[in-house]
Amino acid sequence: MLETLKTPSPLTDFFGPIRDDLAAAERIFQQELTSEVPFIRELVAYLAHYRGKRLRPALLLLSARACGQVTPQHHVLAAVVEMIHTATLVHDDVLDEATMRRHVPTLHARWGNSASVLLGDLLFTHAFYLTSTTGSAEACRIIGEATNRVCAGELRQIGERGNLALSEDVYHEIIRGKTAELTACCCRLGAMFAGADEAVVHALERYGMELGIAFQIGDDLLDLVGTENKAGKSLGTDLEQRKLTLPVIRLLQTASAETSHQVRQLLTETGNHKRERLLPLLQSSDALNYAAAEAEQHAAAARDCLAILPETPYRTLLAELTRRVVRRQA
Amino acid sequence: MLETLKTPSPLTDFFGPIRDDLAAAERIFQQELTSEVPFIRELVAYLAHYRGKRLRPALLLLSARACGQVTPQHHVLAAVVEMIHTATLVHDDVLDEATMRRHVPTLHARWGNSASVLLGDLLFTHAFYLTSTTGSAEACRIIGEATNRVCAGELRQIGERGNLALSEDVYHEIIRGKTAELTACCCRLGAMFAGADEAVVHALERYGMELGIAFQIGDDLLDLVGTENKAGKSLGTDLEQRKLTLPVIRLLQTASAETSHQVRQLLTETGNHKRERLLPLLQSSDALNYAAAEAEQHAAAARDCLAILPETPYRTLLAELTRRVVRRQA
């Protein structure tokens, strides 16, 4: 745990008003994952190196505070959503064969396929066990359902790999599943367990959904135009994996026959430097601005959902988050 | 679903007395996993080709019947344990890079790493969601905890790969985790949801634990001495993965310095035919009989646990299962 505290995330200060709540959730996360088996301890300790922004527990706790109270159940559930998110990161690195995350080698690169698959499974199953300790079958249902939708979204993305005719609609369904269902679930649980009424729970769930969509479009943009040094992870993996994201879909929709041919060839051939070669084509089209505007629209929709809440520093932070997820792309 | 019914398991007749209960659980399994996404439908449909004996749902349902009643919750939970077992099979094939299971190519061999990892995750998460629909946070806790122990057992096994000094004690802890925790959980849930009193629940949980250990020792023996044609799956994978199982541990403990050297060399070098070359060494030692006797002891211990139950056809079947899991090795 010391290790975790030594490497604070850039959002640590940002989340100042819920610092104590985040620390409580982090203690649960660490305590729950202690093990008597040295190999498991070693793998779990390594996770501290590349866990990130604590966005999901923060969403859950901010939603709770914005609705008036944080209970011990909230701290448990905040640890749960971080555990689930960490499980998906570990498995994502297996899928993408990624070598770097947050400036260090991925678990997959260091311990291989088997250990990564099983560590992800260990985190998923522990998260479900931990949810049940709240005594709420409803929390188990919400967490189980959201996590299942995350997997279905990711699986659908795999199924659409190499589909150069992928539509914007299917892209949206995929990112809604793989990212936004979990952020929506965080906000819903935060509000629900604070005793908020149904309209507020629904508004915060919607906020989480829109924020998640904006965040994922931003992430997909970063994978195309970001710098590996700043991002701290392998980029261009979507192209390597032949996963079409919004800017590329837009480019293919609007390009001349010649450019479109060029893009299709680039996406289907094997070999490196796909990202570098695609970039000028993206830049001379409206694709990057189109995707950024789409992200901004969803962020604005998320902000609108917050009107139902009383004015508090927590609501202000939730609103500020909708700006941050979009600003990342610049 | 038709596909599933067309390929009955050799245990279908054996489980005759709970045929209707198994069919109800199977309907839930199939209905729950329907999907609007063709790719997911295709993967799920393929699972029917290599799901096997339905041992875990049968244990849950037999335990329930042996305690007096089967409820709709039992059918749901029987589908849950089959889903969890199927998830572990799908991920096991990824870990072992196995190419065949139940006489057909594995999902991993056909659709690759990514689809297999995510399909396993989809099954795990769906199983947890489905558990929550019983409305029992206690069921969620038991399922979450048991599944977590399965993963920890498998992870520990990975960590001990290549450890030629693996002790019998650690071997037992590993197989208890990776196999017996789930069979114990099945019997416990069956008894609990039938309203059995604590002593009976405990006895059946113990039965499931001992049966699972006997079963896994049998499986490990099969991996060394079985024929691929009968087993319908890749064999010798434990040796390929440098996982020491009971017969090999015993052989290394009892062999002469010369034989021990030979075995160690065989296990550490790369190359094929490990199984064929190890077999004569195993056969000229007591290792195979030793492991078979150990399996028989655990099977007998499982039988002893059944004394607390009234005499019914279901108790008879539970007792008969303890003979079958051992007889497989002959």
Interface residues (C-beta under 8 A of the other chain):
Chain A: S35 V37 P38 F39 I40 L43 H91 V94 L95 N113 S114 A115 V117 L118 L119 G120 D121 L122 F124 T125 H126 F128 Y129 L130 T131 S132 T133 T134 G135 S136 A137 E138 C140 R141 I143 G144 E145 T147 N148 V150 C151 A152 E154 L155 R156 I158 G159 E160
Chain B: S35 V37 P38 F39 I40 L43 H91 V94 L95 N113 S114 A115 V117 L118 L119 G120 D121 L122 F124 T125 H126 F128 Y129 L130 T131 S132 T133 T134 G135 S136 A137 E138 C140 R141 I143 G144 E145 T147 N148 V150 C151 A152 E154 L155 R156 I158 G159 E160
